[in-house]
Amino acid sequence: MHVRIDPARCQGHGKCYLTAPAVFRPDDTDDWGRAEVLQPTIRDSRPDLLRQATIASTACPEFAIHVTSEELMP
């Protein structure tokens, strides 16, 4: 599975890195608290990470997180 954050939608609420710290973290170069993806590709052998990423995507108020079976363009 592939995880991506849409930078145009992300508003820096931080729910993703609070919900899934193994998948997301605050982007140190961003003053607004936007996140970056630590695990852009999650293997089937890591269902815990997939579960965290999925929960974070549903918790995102801006719907900026995409978890898909296909790799999305940045």
mmJSON file of the N, C-alpha and C atoms, coordinates in Angstrom:
{"data_MODEL":{"atom_site":{
"group_PDB":["ATOM","ATOM","ATOM","ATOM","ATOM","ATOM","ATOM","ATOM","ATOM","ATOM","ATOM","ATOM","ATOM","ATOM","ATOM","ATOM","ATOM","ATOM","ATOM","ATOM","ATOM","ATOM","ATOM","ATOM","ATOM","ATOM","ATOM","ATOM","ATOM","ATOM","ATOM","ATOM","ATOM","ATOM","ATOM","ATOM","ATOM","ATOM","ATOM","ATOM","ATOM","ATOM","ATOM","ATOM","ATOM","ATOM","ATOM","ATOM","ATOM","ATOM","ATOM","ATOM","ATOM","ATOM","ATOM","ATOM","ATOM","ATOM","ATOM","ATOM","ATOM","ATOM","ATOM","ATOM","ATOM","ATOM","ATOM","ATOM","ATOM","ATOM","ATOM","ATOM","ATOM","ATOM","ATOM","ATOM","ATOM","ATOM","ATOM","ATOM","ATOM","ATOM","ATOM","ATOM","ATOM","ATOM","ATOM","ATOM","ATOM","ATOM","ATOM","ATOM","ATOM","ATOM","ATOM","ATOM","ATOM","ATOM","ATOM","ATOM","ATOM","ATOM","ATOM","ATOM","ATOM","ATOM","ATOM","ATOM","ATOM","ATOM","ATOM","ATOM","ATOM","ATOM","ATOM","ATOM","ATOM","ATOM","ATOM","ATOM","ATOM","ATOM","ATOM","ATOM","ATOM","ATOM","ATOM","ATOM","ATOM","ATOM","ATOM","ATOM","ATOM","ATOM","ATOM","ATOM","ATOM","ATOM","ATOM","ATOM","ATOM","ATOM","ATOM","ATOM","ATOM","ATOM","ATOM","ATOM","ATOM","ATOM","ATOM","ATOM","ATOM","ATOM","ATOM","ATOM","ATOM","ATOM","ATOM","ATOM","ATOM","ATOM","ATOM","ATOM","ATOM","ATOM","ATOM","ATOM","ATOM","ATOM","ATOM","ATOM","ATOM","ATOM","ATOM","ATOM","ATOM","ATOM","ATOM","ATOM","ATOM","ATOM","ATOM","ATOM","ATOM","ATOM","ATOM","ATOM","ATOM","ATOM","ATOM","ATOM","ATOM","ATOM","ATOM","ATOM","ATOM","ATOM","ATOM","ATOM","ATOM","ATOM","ATOM","ATOM","ATOM","ATOM","ATOM","ATOM","ATOM","ATOM","ATOM","ATOM","ATOM","ATOM","ATOM","ATOM","ATOM","ATOM","ATOM","ATOM","ATOM","ATOM"],
"id":[1,2,3,4,5,6,7,8,9,10,11,12,13,14,15,16,17,18,19,20,21,22,23,24,25,26,27,28,29,30,31,32,33,34,35,36,37,38,39,40,41,42,43,44,45,46,47,48,49,50,51,52,53,54,55,56,57,58,59,60,61,62,63,64,65,66,67,68,69,70,71,72,73,74,75,76,77,78,79,80,81,82,83,84,85,86,87,88,89,90,91,92,93,94,95,96,97,98,99,100,101,102,103,104,105,106,107,108,109,110,111,112,113,114,115,116,117,118,119,120,121,122,123,124,125,126,127,128,129,130,131,132,133,134,135,136,137,138,139,140,141,142,143,144,145,146,147,148,149,150,151,152,153,154,155,156,157,158,159,160,161,162,163,164,165,166,167,168,169,170,171,172,173,174,175,176,177,178,179,180,181,182,183,184,185,186,187,188,189,190,191,192,193,194,195,196,197,198,199,200,201,202,203,204,205,206,207,208,209,210,211,212,213,214,215,216,217,218,219,220,221,222],
"type_symbol":["N","C","C","N","C","C","N","C","C","N","C","C","N","C","C","N","C","C","N","C","C","N","C","C","N","C","C","N","C","C","N","C","C","N","C","C","N","C","C","N","C","C","N","C","C","N","C","C","N","C","C","N","C","C","N","C","C","N","C","C","N","C","C","N","C","C","N","C","C","N","C","C","N","C","C","N","C","C","N","C","C","N","C","C","N","C","C","N","C","C","N","C","C","N","C","C","N","C","C","N","C","C","N","C","C","N","C","C","N","C","C","N","C","C","N","C","C","N","C","C","N","C","C","N","C","C","N","C","C","N","C","C","N","C","C","N","C","C","N","C","C","N","C","C","N","C","C","N","C","C","N","C","C","N","C","C","N","C","C","N","C","C","N","C","C","N","C","C","N","C","C","N","C","C","N","C","C","N","C","C","N","C","C","N","C","C","N","C","C","N","C","C","N","C","C","N","C","C","N","C","C","N","C","C","N","C","C","N","C","C","N","C","C","N","C","C","N","C","C","N","C","C"],
"label_atom_id":["N","CA","C","N","CA","C","N","CA","C","N","CA","C","N","CA","C","N","CA","C","N","CA","C","N","CA","C","N","CA","C","N","CA","C","N","CA","C","N","CA","C","N","CA","C","N","CA","C","N","CA","C","N","CA","C","N","CA","C","N","CA","C","N","CA","C","N","CA","C","N","CA","C","N","CA","C","N","CA","C","N","CA","C","N","CA","C","N","CA","C","N","CA","C","N","CA","C","N","CA","C","N","CA","C","N","CA","C","N","CA","C","N","CA","C","N","CA","C","N","CA","C","N","CA","C","N","CA","C","N","CA","C","N","CA","C","N","CA","C","N","CA","C","N","CA","C","N","CA","C","N","CA","C","N","CA","C","N","CA","C","N","CA","C","N","CA","C","N","CA","C","N","CA","C","N","CA","C","N","CA","C","N","CA","C","N","CA","C","N","CA","C","N","CA","C","N","CA","C","N","CA","C","N","CA","C","N","CA","C","N","CA","C","N","CA","C","N","CA","C","N","CA","C","N","CA","C","N","CA","C","N","CA","C","N","CA","C","N","CA","C","N","CA","C","N","CA","C","N","CA","C","N","CA","C","N","CA","C"],
"label_alt_id":[null,null,null,null,null,null,null,null,null,null,null,null,null,null,null,null,null,null,null,null,null,null,null,null,null,null,null,null,null,null,null,null,null,null,null,null,null,null,null,null,null,null,null,null,null,null,null,null,null,null,null,null,null,null,null,null,null,null,null,null,null,null,null,null,null,null,null,null,null,null,null,null,null,null,null,null,null,null,null,null,null,null,null,null,null,null,null,null,null,null,null,null,null,null,null,null,null,null,null,null,null,null,null,null,null,null,null,null,null,null,null,null,null,null,null,null,null,null,null,null,null,null,null,null,null,null,null,null,null,null,null,null,null,null,null,null,null,null,null,null,null,null,null,null,null,null,null,null,null,null,null,null,null,null,null,null,null,null,null,null,null,null,null,null,null,null,null,null,null,null,null,null,null,null,null,null,null,null,null,null,null,null,null,null,null,null,null,null,null,null,null,null,null,null,null,null,null,null,null,null,null,null,null,null,null,null,null,null,null,null,null,null,null,null,null,null,null,null,null,null,null,null],
"label_comp_id":["MET","MET","MET","HIS","HIS","HIS","VAL","VAL","VAL","ARG","ARG","ARG","ILE","ILE","ILE","ASP","ASP","ASP","PRO","PRO","PRO","ALA","ALA","ALA","ARG","ARG","ARG","CYS","CYS","CYS","GLN","GLN","GLN","GLY","GLY","GLY","HIS","HIS","HIS","GLY","GLY","GLY","LYS","LYS","LYS","CYS","CYS","CYS","TYR","TYR","TYR","LEU","LEU","LEU","THR","THR","THR","ALA","ALA","ALA","PRO","PRO","PRO","ALA","ALA","ALA","VAL","VAL","VAL","PHE","PHE","PHE","ARG","ARG","ARG","PRO","PRO","PRO","ASP","ASP","ASP","ASP","ASP","ASP","THR","THR","THR","ASP","ASP","ASP","ASP","ASP","ASP","TRP","TRP","TRP","GLY","GLY","GLY","ARG","ARG","ARG","ALA","ALA","ALA","GLU","GLU","GLU","VAL","VAL","VAL","LEU","LEU","LEU","GLN","GLN","GLN","PRO","PRO","PRO","THR","THR","THR","ILE","ILE","ILE","ARG","ARG","ARG","ASP","ASP","ASP","SER","SER","SER","ARG","ARG","ARG","PRO","PRO","PRO","ASP","ASP","ASP","LEU","LEU","LEU","LEU","LEU","LEU","ARG","ARG","ARG","GLN","GLN","GLN","ALA","ALA","ALA","THR","THR","THR","ILE","ILE","ILE","ALA","ALA","ALA","SER","SER","SER","THR","THR","THR","ALA","ALA","ALA","CYS","CYS","CYS","PRO","PRO","PRO","GLU","GLU","GLU","PHE","PHE","PHE","ALA","ALA","ALA","ILE","ILE","ILE","HIS","HIS","HIS","VAL","VAL","VAL","THR","THR","THR","SER","SER","SER","GLU","GLU","GLU","GLU","GLU","GLU","LEU","LEU","LEU","MET","MET","MET","PRO","PRO","PRO"],
"label_asym_id":["A","A","A","A","A","A","A","A","A","A","A","A","A","A","A","A","A","A","A","A","A","A","A","A","A","A","A","A","A","A","A","A","A","A","A","A","A","A","A","A","A","A","A","A","A","A","A","A","A","A","A","A","A","A","A","A","A","A","A","A","A","A","A","A","A","A","A","A","A","A","A","A","A","A","A","A","A","A","A","A","A","A","A","A","A","A","A","A","A","A","A","A","A","A","A","A","A","A","A","A","A","A","A","A","A","A","A","A","A","A","A","A","A","A","A","A","A","A","A","A","A","A","A","A","A","A","A","A","A","A","A","A","A","A","A","A","A","A","A","A","A","A","A","A","A","A","A","A","A","A","A","A","A","A","A","A","A","A","A","A","A","A","A","A","A","A","A","A","A","A","A","A","A","A","A","A","A","A","A","A","A","A","A","A","A","A","A","A","A","A","A","A","A","A","A","A","A","A","A","A","A","A","A","A","A","A","A","A","A","A","A","A","A","A","A","A","A","A","A","A","A","A"],
"label_entity_id":["1","1","1","1","1","1","1","1","1","1","1","1","1","1","1","1","1","1","1","1","1","1","1","1","1","1","1","1","1","1","1","1","1","1","1","1","1","1","1","1","1","1","1","1","1","1","1","1","1","1","1","1","1","1","1","1","1","1","1","1","1","1","1","1","1","1","1","1","1","1","1","1","1","1","1","1","1","1","1","1","1","1","1","1","1","1","1","1","1","1","1","1","1","1","1","1","1","1","1","1","1","1","1","1","1","1","1","1","1","1","1","1","1","1","1","1","1","1","1","1","1","1","1","1","1","1","1","1","1","1","1","1","1","1","1","1","1","1","1","1","1","1","1","1","1","1","1","1","1","1","1","1","1","1","1","1","1","1","1","1","1","1","1","1","1","1","1","1","1","1","1","1","1","1","1","1","1","1","1","1","1","1","1","1","1","1","1","1","1","1","1","1","1","1","1","1","1","1","1","1","1","1","1","1","1","1","1","1","1","1","1","1","1","1","1","1","1","1","1","1","1","1"],
"label_seq_id":[1,1,1,2,2,2,3,3,3,4,4,4,5,5,5,6,6,6,7,7,7,8,8,8,9,9,9,10,10,10,11,11,11,12,12,12,13,13,13,14,14,14,15,15,15,16,16,16,17,17,17,18,18,18,19,19,19,20,20,20,21,21,21,22,22,22,23,23,23,24,24,24,25,25,25,26,26,26,27,27,27,28,28,28,29,29,29,30,30,30,31,31,31,32,32,32,33,33,33,34,34,34,35,35,35,36,36,36,37,37,37,38,38,38,39,39,39,40,40,40,41,41,41,42,42,42,43,43,43,44,44,44,45,45,45,46,46,46,47,47,47,48,48,48,49,49,49,50,50,50,51,51,51,52,52,52,53,53,53,54,54,54,55,55,55,56,56,56,57,57,57,58,58,58,59,59,59,60,60,60,61,61,61,62,62,62,63,63,63,64,64,64,65,65,65,66,66,66,67,67,67,68,68,68,69,69,69,70,70,70,71,71,71,72,72,72,73,73,73,74,74,74],
"pdbx_PDB_ins_code":[null,null,null,null,null,null,null,null,null,null,null,null,null,null,null,null,null,null,null,null,null,null,null,null,null,null,null,null,null,null,null,null,null,null,null,null,null,null,null,null,null,null,null,null,null,null,null,null,null,null,null,null,null,null,null,null,null,null,null,null,null,null,null,null,null,null,null,null,null,null,null,null,null,null,null,null,null,null,null,null,null,null,null,null,null,null,null,null,null,null,null,null,null,null,null,null,null,null,null,null,null,null,null,null,null,null,null,null,null,null,null,null,null,null,null,null,null,null,null,null,null,null,null,null,null,null,null,null,null,null,null,null,null,null,null,null,null,null,null,null,null,null,null,null,null,null,null,null,null,null,null,null,null,null,null,null,null,null,null,null,null,null,null,null,null,null,null,null,null,null,null,null,null,null,null,null,null,null,null,null,null,null,null,null,null,null,null,null,null,null,null,null,null,null,null,null,null,null,null,null,null,null,null,null,null,null,null,null,null,null,null,null,null,null,null,null,null,null,null,null,null,null],
"Cartn_x":[0.839,0.0,0.891,0.348,1.091,0.39,1.189,0.668,1.203,0.31,0.694,-0.12,0.494,-0.202,-0.308,-1.511,-1.723,-1.32,-0.19,0.295,-0.634,-1.441,-2.378,-3.542,-3.839,-4.956,-4.519,-3.298,-2.822,-2.783,-3.408,-3.45,-2.659,-1.975,-1.111,-1.822,-2.955,-3.664,-2.861,-2.046,-1.176,-1.819,-3.054,-3.717,-3.036,-2.438,-1.793,-0.581,0.297,1.483,1.194,0.092,-0.317,-0.956,-1.674,-2.361,-1.427,-0.522,0.353,1.802,2.464,3.82,4.867,4.551,5.481,5.367,4.31,4.069,4.288,3.962,4.052,4.854,5.393,6.036,5.869,6.044,5.984,7.133,6.837,7.862,8.67,9.929,10.785,10.985,10.746,10.944,9.681,8.586,7.303,6.901,6.645,6.271,4.813,4.028,2.596,2.236,3.216,2.945,2.51,2.683,2.312,3.185,2.694,3.376,4.123,5.001,5.637,5.473,5.527,5.322,6.662,6.743,7.95,7.94,6.76,6.588,5.704,6.235,5.388,4.894,5.611,5.177,5.112,3.937,3.743,3.544,4.415,4.367,3.281,2.811,1.785,2.233,3.535,4.057,3.93,3.431,3.279,1.825,0.912,-0.488,-0.69,0.2,0.098,0.281,1.24,1.459,0.302,-0.205,-1.346,-2.556,-2.778,-3.895,-3.707,-2.497,-2.223,-2.458,-1.956,-2.112,-3.581,-4.335,-5.759,-6.518,-6.212,-6.853,-6.51,-5.255,-4.837,-5.551,-5.751,-6.427,-7.88,-8.527,-9.912,-9.987,-8.936,-8.915,-8.569,-8.026,-7.6,-8.822,-8.977,-10.147,-10.144,-8.999,-8.885,-8.883,-8.969,-8.915,-7.667,-6.544,-5.295,-4.459,-4.822,-4.033,-4.693,-3.881,-4.373,-3.611,-4.353,-3.782,-4.401,-3.57,-4.083,-3.194,-3.743,-2.954,-2.057,-2.329,-1.523,-0.719,0.488,1.324,0.782,0.587,0.075,1.226,1.059,2.068,2.063,3.228,3.287,2.552],
"Cartn_y":[-1.171,0.0,1.244,2.298,3.548,4.65,5.46,6.535,7.854,8.823,10.133,11.217,12.365,13.54,14.548,15.047,16.094,17.419,18.008,19.224,20.419,20.408,21.511,21.461,20.283,20.129,20.157,19.714,19.621,21.014,21.136,22.411,22.377,21.262,21.183,20.908,20.235,19.906,18.948,18.084,17.185,15.887,15.655,14.422,13.188,13.301,12.133,11.685,12.61,12.17,11.891,12.384,11.989,10.604,10.297,9.012,7.906,8.248,7.241,7.733,7.815,8.349,7.494,6.243,5.402,5.631,6.329,6.56,8.024,8.947,10.382,11.087,12.242,13.114,14.557,15.508,16.904,17.209,17.975,18.39,19.52,19.263,20.239,21.524,21.477,22.656,23.487,23.061,23.73,24.43,25.72,26.499,26.31,25.635,25.49,24.145,23.283,22.001,20.902,21.127,20.091,18.865,17.743,16.471,15.993,15.034,14.304,12.819,12.047,10.602,9.923,9.134,8.361,7.024,6.469,5.144,5.28,5.764,5.942,4.626,3.545,2.235,1.298,0.712,-0.202,-1.608,-2.496,-3.885,-4.667,-5.729,-6.58,-7.159,-7.246,-7.805,-6.832,-5.621,-4.616,-4.14,-5.029,-4.607,-3.537,-3.482,-2.456,-1.063,-0.91,0.385,0.751,-0.235,0.017,0.461,-0.169,0.204,1.638,1.984,3.341,4.369,4.086,5.016,5.191,4.113,4.179,4.988,4.781,5.561,7.044,7.338,8.729,9.362,8.602,9.163,9.512,8.707,9.017,10.122,10.321,11.37,12.74,12.768,14.033,14.878,16.061,16.888,17.463,17.485,18.04,16.963,15.686,14.565,14.649,14.992,15.181,13.906,12.865,11.636,10.597,10.02,8.993,7.693,6.624,5.292,4.441,4.053,3.35,2.16,1.296,0.169,0.566,1.707,2.195,3.4,3.502,4.633,5.879,6.941,8.188,9.126,9.948,10.943,12.016,12.575,13.628,14.883],
"Cartn_z":[0.0,0.0,0.0,-0.546,-0.669,0.121,0.795,1.626,1.089,0.969,0.438,1.133,1.332,1.849,0.716,0.493,-0.503,0.145,-0.281,0.373,0.192,-0.842,-1.057,-0.067,0.457,1.396,2.852,3.133,4.514,5.145,6.316,7.03,8.339,8.601,9.778,11.086,11.044,12.284,13.159,12.564,13.311,13.759,13.376,13.805,13.231,12.073,11.458,12.257,12.622,13.359,14.822,15.333,16.684,16.683,15.604,15.478,15.002,14.102,13.485,13.455,14.608,14.64,13.928,13.653,12.9,11.393,10.976,9.547,9.169,10.081,9.805,10.89,10.538,11.525,11.053,11.97,11.55,10.59,9.573,8.616,9.256,9.527,10.202,9.404,8.101,7.259,7.109,7.742,7.577,8.874,8.809,9.994,10.402,9.591,9.849,10.466,10.705,11.339,10.392,9.106,8.145,8.357,7.881,8.108,6.876,7.125,6.039,6.314,5.245,5.346,5.578,6.641,6.936,6.211,6.017,5.412,4.167,3.03,1.85,1.239,1.483,1.013,2.209,2.418,3.534,2.984,3.378,2.926,3.652,3.036,3.64,4.973,5.174,6.413,7.599,7.351,8.415,8.524,8.905,9.023,10.101,11.085,12.119,11.535,10.622,9.983,9.062,8.345,7.467,8.289,9.411,10.285,10.788,11.211,11.686,10.578,9.379,8.255,7.889,7.929,7.605,8.646,9.908,10.971,10.821,10.527,10.339,9.152,8.084,6.91,7.219,8.036,8.392,9.44,10.217,11.232,10.653,9.458,8.848,8.484,9.093,8.797,7.385,6.752,5.396,4.305,4.707,3.755,2.878,3.502,2.77,2.661,3.403,3.413,2.522,1.652,0.736,0.989,1.227,1.392,0.278,-0.684,-1.86,-2.219,-3.038,-3.516,-4.679,-5.279,-6.388,-5.951,-6.47,-6.143,-6.848,-6.082,-6.63,-6.928,-7.907,-8.228,-7.138,-6.806,-5.767,-6.16],
"occupancy":[1.0,1.0,1.0,1.0,1.0,1.0,1.0,1.0,1.0,1.0,1.0,1.0,1.0,1.0,1.0,1.0,1.0,1.0,1.0,1.0,1.0,1.0,1.0,1.0,1.0,1.0,1.0,1.0,1.0,1.0,1.0,1.0,1.0,1.0,1.0,1.0,1.0,1.0,1.0,1.0,1.0,1.0,1.0,1.0,1.0,1.0,1.0,1.0,1.0,1.0,1.0,1.0,1.0,1.0,1.0,1.0,1.0,1.0,1.0,1.0,1.0,1.0,1.0,1.0,1.0,1.0,1.0,1.0,1.0,1.0,1.0,1.0,1.0,1.0,1.0,1.0,1.0,1.0,1.0,1.0,1.0,1.0,1.0,1.0,1.0,1.0,1.0,1.0,1.0,1.0,1.0,1.0,1.0,1.0,1.0,1.0,1.0,1.0,1.0,1.0,1.0,1.0,1.0,1.0,1.0,1.0,1.0,1.0,1.0,1.0,1.0,1.0,1.0,1.0,1.0,1.0,1.0,1.0,1.0,1.0,1.0,1.0,1.0,1.0,1.0,1.0,1.0,1.0,1.0,1.0,1.0,1.0,1.0,1.0,1.0,1.0,1.0,1.0,1.0,1.0,1.0,1.0,1.0,1.0,1.0,1.0,1.0,1.0,1.0,1.0,1.0,1.0,1.0,1.0,1.0,1.0,1.0,1.0,1.0,1.0,1.0,1.0,1.0,1.0,1.0,1.0,1.0,1.0,1.0,1.0,1.0,1.0,1.0,1.0,1.0,1.0,1.0,1.0,1.0,1.0,1.0,1.0,1.0,1.0,1.0,1.0,1.0,1.0,1.0,1.0,1.0,1.0,1.0,1.0,1.0,1.0,1.0,1.0,1.0,1.0,1.0,1.0,1.0,1.0,1.0,1.0,1.0,1.0,1.0,1.0,1.0,1.0,1.0,1.0,1.0,1.0,1.0,1.0,1.0,1.0,1.0,1.0],
"B_iso_or_equiv":[0.0,0.0,0.0,0.0,0.0,0.0,0.0,0.0,0.0,0.0,0.0,0.0,0.0,0.0,0.0,0.0,0.0,0.0,0.0,0.0,0.0,0.0,0.0,0.0,0.0,0.0,0.0,0.0,0.0,0.0,0.0,0.0,0.0,0.0,0.0,0.0,0.0,0.0,0.0,0.0,0.0,0.0,0.0,0.0,0.0,0.0,0.0,0.0,0.0,0.0,0.0,0.0,0.0,0.0,0.0,0.0,0.0,0.0,0.0,0.0,0.0,0.0,0.0,0.0,0.0,0.0,0.0,0.0,0.0,0.0,0.0,0.0,0.0,0.0,0.0,0.0,0.0,0.0,0.0,0.0,0.0,0.0,0.0,0.0,0.0,0.0,0.0,0.0,0.0,0.0,0.0,0.0,0.0,0.0,0.0,0.0,0.0,0.0,0.0,0.0,0.0,0.0,0.0,0.0,0.0,0.0,0.0,0.0,0.0,0.0,0.0,0.0,0.0,0.0,0.0,0.0,0.0,0.0,0.0,0.0,0.0,0.0,0.0,0.0,0.0,0.0,0.0,0.0,0.0,0.0,0.0,0.0,0.0,0.0,0.0,0.0,0.0,0.0,0.0,0.0,0.0,0.0,0.0,0.0,0.0,0.0,0.0,0.0,0.0,0.0,0.0,0.0,0.0,0.0,0.0,0.0,0.0,0.0,0.0,0.0,0.0,0.0,0.0,0.0,0.0,0.0,0.0,0.0,0.0,0.0,0.0,0.0,0.0,0.0,0.0,0.0,0.0,0.0,0.0,0.0,0.0,0.0,0.0,0.0,0.0,0.0,0.0,0.0,0.0,0.0,0.0,0.0,0.0,0.0,0.0,0.0,0.0,0.0,0.0,0.0,0.0,0.0,0.0,0.0,0.0,0.0,0.0,0.0,0.0,0.0,0.0,0.0,0.0,0.0,0.0,0.0,0.0,0.0,0.0,0.0,0.0,0.0],
"pdbx_formal_charge":[null,null,null,null,null,null,null,null,null,null,null,null,null,null,null,null,null,null,null,null,null,null,null,null,null,null,null,null,null,null,null,null,null,null,null,null,null,null,null,null,null,null,null,null,null,null,null,null,null,null,null,null,null,null,null,null,null,null,null,null,null,null,null,null,null,null,null,null,null,null,null,null,null,null,null,null,null,null,null,null,null,null,null,null,null,null,null,null,null,null,null,null,null,null,null,null,null,null,null,null,null,null,null,null,null,null,null,null,null,null,null,null,null,null,null,null,null,null,null,null,null,null,null,null,null,null,null,null,null,null,null,null,null,null,null,null,null,null,null,null,null,null,null,null,null,null,null,null,null,null,null,null,null,null,null,null,null,null,null,null,null,null,null,null,null,null,null,null,null,null,null,null,null,null,null,null,null,null,null,null,null,null,null,null,null,null,null,null,null,null,null,null,null,null,null,null,null,null,null,null,null,null,null,null,null,null,null,null,null,null,null,null,null,null,null,null,null,null,null,null,null,null],
"auth_seq_id":[1,1,1,2,2,2,3,3,3,4,4,4,5,5,5,6,6,6,7,7,7,8,8,8,9,9,9,10,10,10,11,11,11,12,12,12,13,13,13,14,14,14,15,15,15,16,16,16,17,17,17,18,18,18,19,19,19,20,20,20,21,21,21,22,22,22,23,23,23,24,24,24,25,25,25,26,26,26,27,27,27,28,28,28,29,29,29,30,30,30,31,31,31,32,32,32,33,33,33,34,34,34,35,35,35,36,36,36,37,37,37,38,38,38,39,39,39,40,40,40,41,41,41,42,42,42,43,43,43,44,44,44,45,45,45,46,46,46,47,47,47,48,48,48,49,49,49,50,50,50,51,51,51,52,52,52,53,53,53,54,54,54,55,55,55,56,56,56,57,57,57,58,58,58,59,59,59,60,60,60,61,61,61,62,62,62,63,63,63,64,64,64,65,65,65,66,66,66,67,67,67,68,68,68,69,69,69,70,70,70,71,71,71,72,72,72,73,73,73,74,74,74],
"auth_comp_id":["MET","MET","MET","HIS","HIS","HIS","VAL","VAL","VAL","ARG","ARG","ARG","ILE","ILE","ILE","ASP","ASP","ASP","PRO","PRO","PRO","ALA","ALA","ALA","ARG","ARG","ARG","CYS","CYS","CYS","GLN","GLN","GLN","GLY","GLY","GLY","HIS","HIS","HIS","GLY","GLY","GLY","LYS","LYS","LYS","CYS","CYS","CYS","TYR","TYR","TYR","LEU","LEU","LEU","THR","THR","THR","ALA","ALA","ALA","PRO","PRO","PRO","ALA","ALA","ALA","VAL","VAL","VAL","PHE","PHE","PHE","ARG","ARG","ARG","PRO","PRO","PRO","ASP","ASP","ASP","ASP","ASP","ASP","THR","THR","THR","ASP","ASP","ASP","ASP","ASP","ASP","TRP","TRP","TRP","GLY","GLY","GLY","ARG","ARG","ARG","ALA","ALA","ALA","GLU","GLU","GLU","VAL","VAL","VAL","LEU","LEU","LEU","GLN","GLN","GLN","PRO","PRO","PRO","THR","THR","THR","ILE","ILE","ILE","ARG","ARG","ARG","ASP","ASP","ASP","SER","SER","SER","ARG","ARG","ARG","PRO","PRO","PRO","ASP","ASP","ASP","LEU","LEU","LEU","LEU","LEU","LEU","ARG","ARG","ARG","GLN","GLN","GLN","ALA","ALA","ALA","THR","THR","THR","ILE","ILE","ILE","ALA","ALA","ALA","SER","SER","SER","THR","THR","THR","ALA","ALA","ALA","CYS","CYS","CYS","PRO","PRO","PRO","GLU","GLU","GLU","PHE","PHE","PHE","ALA","ALA","ALA","ILE","ILE","ILE","HIS","HIS","HIS","VAL","VAL","VAL","THR","THR","THR","SER","SER","SER","GLU","GLU","GLU","GLU","GLU","GLU","LEU","LEU","LEU","MET","MET","MET","PRO","PRO","PRO"],
"auth_asym_id":["A","A","A","A","A","A","A","A","A","A","A","A","A","A","A","A","A","A","A","A","A","A","A","A","A","A","A","A","A","A","A","A","A","A","A","A","A","A","A","A","A","A","A","A","A","A","A","A","A","A","A","A","A","A","A","A","A","A","A","A","A","A","A","A","A","A","A","A","A","A","A","A","A","A","A","A","A","A","A","A","A","A","A","A","A","A","A","A","A","A","A","A","A","A","A","A","A","A","A","A","A","A","A","A","A","A","A","A","A","A","A","A","A","A","A","A","A","A","A","A","A","A","A","A","A","A","A","A","A","A","A","A","A","A","A","A","A","A","A","A","A","A","A","A","A","A","A","A","A","A","A","A","A","A","A","A","A","A","A","A","A","A","A","A","A","A","A","A","A","A","A","A","A","A","A","A","A","A","A","A","A","A","A","A","A","A","A","A","A","A","A","A","A","A","A","A","A","A","A","A","A","A","A","A","A","A","A","A","A","A","A","A","A","A","A","A","A","A","A","A","A","A"],
"auth_atom_id":["N","CA","C","N","CA","C","N","CA","C","N","CA","C","N","CA","C","N","CA","C","N","CA","C","N","CA","C","N","CA","C","N","CA","C","N","CA","C","N","CA","C","N","CA","C","N","CA","C","N","CA","C","N","CA","C","N","CA","C","N","CA","C","N","CA","C","N","CA","C","N","CA","C","N","CA","C","N","CA","C","N","CA","C","N","CA","C","N","CA","C","N","CA","C","N","CA","C","N","CA","C","N","CA","C","N","CA","C","N","CA","C","N","CA","C","N","CA","C","N","CA","C","N","CA","C","N","CA","C","N","CA","C","N","CA","C","N","CA","C","N","CA","C","N","CA","C","N","CA","C","N","CA","C","N","CA","C","N","CA","C","N","CA","C","N","CA","C","N","CA","C","N","CA","C","N","CA","C","N","CA","C","N","CA","C","N","CA","C","N","CA","C","N","CA","C","N","CA","C","N","CA","C","N","CA","C","N","CA","C","N","CA","C","N","CA","C","N","CA","C","N","CA","C","N","CA","C","N","CA","C","N","CA","C","N","CA","C","N","CA","C","N","CA","C","N","CA","C","N","CA","C","N","CA","C","N","CA","C"],
"pdbx_PDB_model_num":[1,1,1,1,1,1,1,1,1,1,1,1,1,1,1,1,1,1,1,1,1,1,1,1,1,1,1,1,1,1,1,1,1,1,1,1,1,1,1,1,1,1,1,1,1,1,1,1,1,1,1,1,1,1,1,1,1,1,1,1,1,1,1,1,1,1,1,1,1,1,1,1,1,1,1,1,1,1,1,1,1,1,1,1,1,1,1,1,1,1,1,1,1,1,1,1,1,1,1,1,1,1,1,1,1,1,1,1,1,1,1,1,1,1,1,1,1,1,1,1,1,1,1,1,1,1,1,1,1,1,1,1,1,1,1,1,1,1,1,1,1,1,1,1,1,1,1,1,1,1,1,1,1,1,1,1,1,1,1,1,1,1,1,1,1,1,1,1,1,1,1,1,1,1,1,1,1,1,1,1,1,1,1,1,1,1,1,1,1,1,1,1,1,1,1,1,1,1,1,1,1,1,1,1,1,1,1,1,1,1,1,1,1,1,1,1,1,1,1,1,1,1]
}}}
